[in-house]
């Protein structure tokens, strides 16, 4: 099961209570927060943006290594990443994806656009059309 979880390193900033967050496996994802909760939220956002950018430019997602504090993108972003990555590996056209999900090609193009937000039911439908199933988990924050 793929979770898009990557190890983050939190380092205190010069500003009292703040943290800088980096990812060894995703060096483009660098951010900071005013406190630990803010740093975690910013880290999830930065990681999501970086992973979507990788897919947009055709760069494969890095294999995550264990260690540190594991961070995942926000659920909607992780589902979008899963759809785009699955589509790129499926070797099908946008037209074929559109046919499989019963939508027009314009909708499939938006579905695969990292900058366009997509509702969860369509993401789930697209994954199912490509032989995947979205699994949602729960863990302590």
C-alpha positions as CSV (number, residue, x, y, z in Angstrom):
1,X,0.0,0.0,0.0
2,X,1.4,3.4,-1.0
3,X,0.9,6.3,1.5
4,X,3.1,9.1,0.1
5,X,4.7,9.5,3.6
6,X,8.1,10.9,3.7
7,X,10.5,11.5,6.6
8,X,10.8,15.1,7.7
9,X,13.4,16.8,9.9
10,X,12.3,19.6,12.2
11,X,14.9,22.1,13.3
12,X,14.3,25.0,15.6
13,X,14.5,28.4,14.0
14,X,16.1,31.5,15.5
15,X,12.6,32.7,16.2
16,X,11.3,31.4,19.6
17,X,9.1,28.3,19.1
18,X,9.5,28.1,15.3
19,X,10.7,25.2,13.2
20,X,12.2,24.7,9.8
21,X,11.1,21.5,8.0
22,X,13.1,19.6,5.4
23,X,12.7,16.3,3.6
24,X,15.8,14.3,2.7
25,X,14.0,12.4,0.0
26,X,12.2,15.5,-1.4
27,X,14.7,18.3,-1.1
28,X,12.4,20.8,-2.9
29,X,10.0,20.6,0.0
30,X,11.3,23.2,2.5
31,X,9.1,25.2,4.8
32,X,8.8,26.5,8.4
33,X,6.1,27.1,11.0
34,X,5.6,29.3,14.0
35,X,5.2,26.3,16.2
36,X,5.2,22.5,15.9
37,X,1.6,22.3,14.8
38,X,2.0,25.0,12.2
39,X,5.3,23.4,11.0
40,X,3.5,20.0,10.5
41,X,0.7,21.6,8.6
42,X,3.1,23.6,6.4
43,X,5.2,20.5,5.9
44,X,2.2,18.5,4.6
45,X,1.4,21.4,2.2
46,X,5.0,21.8,1.0
47,X,5.3,18.0,0.5
48,X,2.1,17.9,-1.6
49,X,3.2,20.7,-3.8
50,X,6.6,19.2,-4.4
51,X,5.2,15.8,-5.2
52,X,2.6,17.2,-7.6
53,X,5.4,19.2,-9.3
54,X,7.5,16.1,-9.7
55,X,4.5,14.4,-11.5
56,X,3.8,17.6,-13.6
57,X,7.4,17.7,-14.9
58,X,7.5,13.9,-15.5
59,X,9.9,13.2,-12.6
60,X,9.3,10.0,-10.8
61,X,8.3,10.2,-7.1
62,X,11.2,9.3,-4.9
63,X,11.1,6.2,-2.8
64,X,10.6,7.2,0.8
65,X,13.1,6.1,3.4
66,X,12.1,5.5,7.0
67,X,13.3,7.7,9.8
68,X,12.4,11.0,11.3
69,X,8.8,12.2,11.6
70,X,6.7,10.8,8.7
71,X,4.6,13.4,7.0
72,X,2.0,12.9,4.3
73,X,0.3,15.4,2.1
74,X,-3.3,16.4,2.9
75,X,-5.7,13.6,2.0
76,X,-7.2,15.4,-1.1
77,X,-3.7,16.1,-2.4
78,X,-2.6,12.5,-1.8
79,X,-5.6,11.2,-3.7
80,X,-4.8,13.6,-6.6
81,X,-1.1,12.4,-6.5
82,X,-2.3,8.8,-6.6
83,X,-4.6,9.5,-9.6
84,X,-1.9,11.3,-11.6
85,X,0.8,8.7,-10.8
86,X,-1.5,5.8,-11.6
87,X,-2.5,7.4,-14.9
88,X,1.2,8.0,-15.9
89,X,2.0,4.3,-15.1
90,X,-1.2,2.9,-16.8
91,X,-0.1,3.7,-20.3
92,X,-3.5,4.9,-21.4
93,X,-4.6,8.1,-23.0
94,X,-6.7,10.9,-21.5
95,X,-9.5,9.9,-23.9
96,X,-9.4,6.3,-22.6
97,X,-9.5,7.5,-19.0
98,X,-12.4,9.7,-19.8
99,X,-14.2,6.8,-21.5
100,X,-13.6,4.5,-18.5
101,X,-15.0,7.1,-16.0
102,X,-17.9,8.1,-18.2
103,X,-16.8,11.8,-18.6
104,X,-15.6,13.9,-21.5
105,X,-11.9,14.4,-22.2
106,X,-12.0,18.0,-20.8
107,X,-13.1,16.5,-17.5
108,X,-10.2,14.0,-17.6
109,X,-7.8,16.8,-18.4
110,X,-8.9,18.7,-15.3
111,X,-8.8,15.5,-13.3
112,X,-5.1,15.1,-14.2
113,X,-4.2,18.8,-13.8
114,X,-2.2,19.2,-10.5
115,X,-3.5,22.8,-10.2
116,X,-7.2,21.9,-10.4
117,X,-8.9,20.6,-7.3
118,X,-11.1,17.5,-7.8
119,X,-13.8,16.1,-5.6
120,X,-13.1,12.8,-3.9
121,X,-15.8,10.7,-5.6
122,X,-14.2,11.5,-9.1
123,X,-10.7,10.7,-7.8
124,X,-12.0,7.3,-6.4
125,X,-13.8,6.6,-9.7
126,X,-10.7,7.3,-11.7
127,X,-8.5,5.1,-9.5
128,X,-11.1,2.3,-9.8
129,X,-11.1,2.7,-13.6
130,X,-7.4,2.1,-13.6
131,X,-7.5,-0.9,-11.3
132,X,-6.7,0.8,-8.0
133,X,-8.6,1.3,-4.8
134,X,-8.3,4.3,-2.5
135,X,-7.8,3.2,1.2
136,X,-8.2,5.7,4.0
137,X,-6.4,5.2,7.3
138,X,-6.5,6.9,10.6
139,X,-3.5,7.7,12.9
140,X,-2.9,9.9,15.9
141,X,-1.9,13.4,14.9
